[in-house]
Amino acid sequence: MPNYTVMSRTTVRAKIKKTTEEMKAKVRRAMQNIEYIATTTDCWTAFRQSFIGVTAHWIEPDSLERCSVALACKRLKGSHIFDVLAGALNDIHTEYNICKKIVRTTIDNASNFIKAFRVYGCDEESSVGGGEEDVSDSENAEDLEEEIEGVEIQGVMDEEDGGSEYQLPKHHRCACHLLNLISTVDATKANSNQVYKKMSRAAFAKCTALWNKSARSTSAAEVIERECKLQLIRPNDTRWNSLFLSVERLLRIIQDSGEGAIRAVCIALKVPMFSPAELAFLTEYVATMSPIAKALNIMQTEVNVHMGWLVPTITLLTVKLDRLLTSSKFCEPLIFALQEGIQQRFGPMLLDPELIAAAILLPKFRTSWTSNEDLLKLGMNYIKTHLEQEPVQSNQSEQQEEEDEDYFDIMKDNVQETSKQLDVYLASTATTMVVLKSVPAVYRLSLKVNTPLPASAACERLFSSAGQIFTPKRGRLGSENFENQLLLKLNKKYW
């Protein structure tokens, strides 16, 4: 086209950079009047380059809808030790002027992130639960090795001094990551039972043989599709509930097409056929892991899930596992292993007054999610204590502010008004968030404790989008240009 000219690479980069700055300014303005903000963070590696991603989330005060933005996907150089992560997070929070607004940051179980928040976090009591730290990543292991090699006394003293160099918010360990550890690491403890171990190894060995054949051979995949009308799902290490979904698909094929279809596949691929006992075991395995998979799906939702969903979801999960014990024939050791893992990793969270209060302050749950009066008392005490600190505007038209007004009368009126609002909220039967607007003090406290997300899946989605941009053909893309393109892609609403 003779009448058109193609922009040069330099011009395109300049336009992308300018648009990104304008978008960031709009994001800052959007968060300027928001009182409570939550973030999620994690690290990602591609083409021998490492990045730290941060997303921000808040509840719009008027519409009560969840709003989310991507704040950064910055390049990290050197070892990912705790102070490097703390510095990067502090810089990102400062750039958007949200340091004092963040109520919680949701992270995974990586030891470097845990230590960063332990040293530089504002409140150690907030980091309850989670069990042992995850040191499976090579980066985390490298960090531990570096810490073990030598420790300077001055460094220890600085750490004990409270980490005044950076100020990080309270943190929360990702519920989905913990559920993944329960369904993988903790579930293997069931193998201590020899009967379960023998049955599970036999069944999963045949499943693995089928999965490998379907993945490595196109002709095998064609046989499976012809006989079963569906393809098999192969488990992978990154998707949390992939093993459950893979076994579930196999059983669905058997249920829809009959055992004859899967028998024909096994004969064609020269794979041993499942025995009736093995099929019964796999059926029971799916029934046992189904509550875990459903809890995972709930926790990783971003739009309609708040922190108050965490304790009721895990509480109901334990109840469902208890009920499965009465009918379990093969998977009783697995159920016990899962229950032990839940208690180890979620036990302190289930007793955290703030998390219990978050559930009570959601109209969907209130106090109906448990019959344990001691748990409800912990949450109610937290609510009453923090409601007394909320400024309350009485409906009475008394606005006299005399200098000789009794200080203790003001405190008494405040307690009575907040207690009245709490009673009105608990007596209501409405299940939508709109009901909170009629009780301002309860509404403010509910926003504060329910703004955080129980899982860091939002940051995982950020990295999924990053992978679509940072492809092999773009492996030499500059880190700043890459981040600008990613933020523009994810924050279309703000430019």
Phi, psi and omega in degrees: 000111186291337184272002181239146176238142180274132179295145177285164180301320180296319180294318180298315180298319180296319179294319178297317180296317180295316179295323179295318178297320178294321178296317179298322178297321178293323177295318178298319179293323179296326181268357186298318183260009177273130184277323184235128180228142175241153179228159169233150181210152178194172178247154183216142181233135176207135179054045178060028175233143183245145182224150172249126181252144179222131173239151180241147184217141176208168178253122180295123187300325184279308183272345183061026177265150179284129176245141183221142176219155172267125182268321186196156167215072191271150178288135175248130179244148181082190180290143182272059179282166192299322183286332175294316178295318180298318179296317179296316179296317180299319179296319180293316178298320180292321181301325181259005178058046182236014185305317185270358182260345185285122180273324177204151172243126181267127182229172175269196186268011183299137186295327181290321177292318180301316181291323179302317181281333177292321182278316188252000180289157184275343184209107182292332183292342181285339187269058182275158171079178174105341181067218183283153178284149180272115180243027183284332181291144180295326179294317180295319180297322179297321178297318181295320179298319180295324181289330183282329187300319181195138180233121177277141181297322180297323179295319178296319180294322178295320179295317180293339182289353175107359178063060183283351182294319177233154177236108179256154179284182172295154181234161180222134180280135185304123181293325180292321178295321178293319177295325176296317178296323179294316185281348179246296184291307184291329181295334181292343178294342177294341180290352175293339174274117189294325180294313178296318181299316181295316182291317183292319180294321179294315182291314183287334176296319179289323176298314181298322178298318178295315181298318181293319180298316183292332182274332186264346185226126177291325179294322177295319178297323179292322177298316181296317181293323181291317184279323190253348182066001178219151174269154176283152174261131181260132179296152173222165187280341187267331181274128191298317186248031186292323180296317178300314181295325180293315179292322179298319178296319179299316180291327178295320177298316180295321181290319184280318185259350181088163180293338180297325181293314182288332177292320178296322178295315181297321179292317182294324182267000180059048178244138180301138180284148179289138174279161178303323179294321180292321176294322177295322177297314180296323177297317179290326178298316179296318179297325181287318184276348181302316177298325177296314180297319179293321177297321176299314180297323179292312186294328184272002173290144187252323191280310190255007183250137178239174181300332180294349177282342189297301186296315177299322181295314180290324177298315179293328178298316179295323178296317180295322178293323177298320181292328180291337181298327185291332183249004184281134178250319182255326193259020177300317176299325178294318179298316178298320179294319178295318179297319178296319179295320178298316181294322181291317188267331181249353184309305179298326178296320182292347178249007180283118183302324181292319179290325176293318178298323179299322178292317181296327183274009170259122182303334180296329187248307189049243182246014187272355187273352179208154175255005180281105183294330180294320177297313180297326179294321177300314180292319181294321177298320177297316182297313182297319180297317183278337175292327179296337180271352181279135175291129184244131175260110182291152178286343179290146183271039178260109182237027179282128182237074181281145183294334182267013181295139186289126180300319184286333175293323178297315180296321180295316179297322181295316180297318181295318182292315180294322178296322178295316180297320179297318179296320179297317180296313183292332181279343181289150178254000180292143183248004179264157182294341183299331182299337181293336183292340179279352179231084190305319182293316178295322180299314181295317180292323178296318177300319183296314186273343183254359176294319181296157176261142180286346182223159180262027181298333179299322179289326176296322178293324176301316181290330176296318176293325179297323179295333178286335179269315185273067183273168180306323180287348178246024184298339179259014178297130180299145185298321180292315179296321178298314181297318180300315180296321180294314181295322178294324179293319185274335184248045182300333182296337188251019174211000000 
